[in-house]
Amino acid sequence: MGVVDFYDRHPINEEQILAALRRQGRLPGRVTPEDLFDLDQDHYGGLPAVETLAKRAAIGRGSRVLDVGAGLGGPARFLAWRFGCVATGIDLNAGRIAGAHRLTRLCGLERVVRFVRGDATALPFRQGVFDACVSQEAWLHIEDKAAVVAECRRVLRPGGRLAFTDWIAHPRLADGERARLREWMAATTVQTLHGYRALLAESGFTEIEAEDRSANWARVLRQRLQMFRSLREDTVARFGQARYDEYDQLYVFFVGLVERGKLGGGAFDATA
Ligand SMILES: C[S@@+](CC[C@H](N)C(=O)[O-])C[C@H]1O[C@@H](n2cnc3c(N)ncnc32)[C@H](O)[C@@H]1O
């Protein structure tokens, strides 16, 4: 399955978020950024994970921040709301970008958060225009990770900070398992912790930190599986029972790999 298709049929989507807001009685009416935060974060660890990333990326008031693989824009909105930065989100998926625009307008953050459709391997921005680049659980979908890292370095000002989290492969991850992740979750290639460290160094980043977060991810992912199961009714209504079953099966497989120590997560930061 291609990555655009994967997110076009993802259980977390704009319609599902709006339906949840209606159920909570917040729509119709005035929606605040905080109303969205329980619903719009498509990564592992929720808002505390975005807070940690922001600290690693030295994001503060007025920082110009790029979120690479921004999805529906949850982290970008949170960063602008929490830290007073100006955020740009880029994503390959047109539906994600359209949804990100609408949700941002809905909660009144459109003056400080904007979105652009584009490819992380060829960022449509001039050199040195950002103070920080962040990304969460997006680069697993991108084959040419060296290009993404180089592009982040190019668009960061000298001294700017990159902070991201992503899947990492452990030695026992078998070729057949990698193939299933590619086929089912559009996880094109999975880098190792040391592989990422080397890519960052080759691109000219300094002060590189690479942390293995796999033990924490196992717990977070078990909770996430339950969260996807709690969305069953919405997912079946929108994509059908077969897609719900397929997604559940692939997620159980994915969480199993993390629990068995074959796959995990890394947190990285570096200076341009
Ligand atoms: C797991 S979602 C994460 C979304 C967001 N970071 C969040 O935490 O809510 C991964 C996102 O990466 C995007 N993506 C995948 N490949 C991409 C690429 N080459 N360029 C830009 N975005 C990409 C997908 O479309 C998807 O929206």
The ligand as a MOL file (V3000), in Angstrom:
LIG
                    3D

  0  0  0     0  0            999 V3000
M  V30 BEGIN CTAB
M  V30 COUNTS 27 29 0 0 0
M  V30 BEGIN ATOM
M  V30 1 C 2.1330 9.0560 11.5660 0
M  V30 2 S 1.7350 10.4710 10.5990 0 CHG=1
M  V30 3 C 2.3340 11.7170 11.7030 0
M  V30 4 C 1.5940 13.0210 11.5760 0
M  V30 5 C 2.0330 14.0850 12.5750 0
M  V30 6 N 3.4860 14.1590 12.6470 0
M  V30 7 C 1.4880 13.8510 13.9590 0
M  V30 8 O 2.3060 13.4920 14.8370 0
M  V30 9 O 0.2890 14.0130 14.1960 0 CHG=-1
M  V30 10 C 2.9870 10.4930 9.2990 0
M  V30 11 C 2.7550 11.5820 8.2390 0
M  V30 12 O 3.8990 11.6300 7.3820 0
M  V30 13 C 3.4410 12.0000 6.0940 0
M  V30 14 N 4.4590 11.6830 5.0720 0
M  V30 15 C 4.8500 10.4570 4.6530 0
M  V30 16 N 5.7770 10.5640 3.6820 0
M  V30 17 C 6.0050 11.8870 3.5040 0
M  V30 18 C 6.8720 12.6460 2.6540 0
M  V30 19 N 7.6970 12.0510 1.7740 0
M  V30 20 N 6.8340 13.9920 2.7290 0
M  V30 21 C 5.9940 14.6220 3.6050 0
M  V30 22 N 5.1590 13.9480 4.4290 0
M  V30 23 C 5.1540 12.6130 4.3960 0
M  V30 24 C 2.1590 11.1820 5.9490 0
M  V30 25 O 1.3390 11.6550 4.8910 0
M  V30 26 C 1.5430 11.3270 7.3480 0
M  V30 27 O 0.6440 12.3970 7.4010 0
M  V30 END ATOM
M  V30 BEGIN BOND
M  V30 1 1 1 2
M  V30 2 1 2 3
M  V30 3 1 2 10
M  V30 4 1 3 4
M  V30 5 1 4 5
M  V30 6 1 5 6
M  V30 7 1 5 7
M  V30 8 2 7 8
M  V30 9 1 7 9
M  V30 10 1 10 11
M  V30 11 1 11 12
M  V30 12 1 11 26
M  V30 13 1 12 13
M  V30 14 1 13 14
M  V30 15 1 13 24
M  V30 16 1 14 15
M  V30 17 1 14 23
M  V30 18 2 15 16
M  V30 19 1 16 17
M  V30 20 1 17 18
M  V30 21 2 17 23
M  V30 22 1 18 19
M  V30 23 2 18 20
M  V30 24 1 20 21
M  V30 25 2 21 22
M  V30 26 1 22 23
M  V30 27 1 24 25
M  V30 28 1 24 26
M  V30 29 1 26 27
M  V30 END BOND
M  V30 END CTAB
M  END
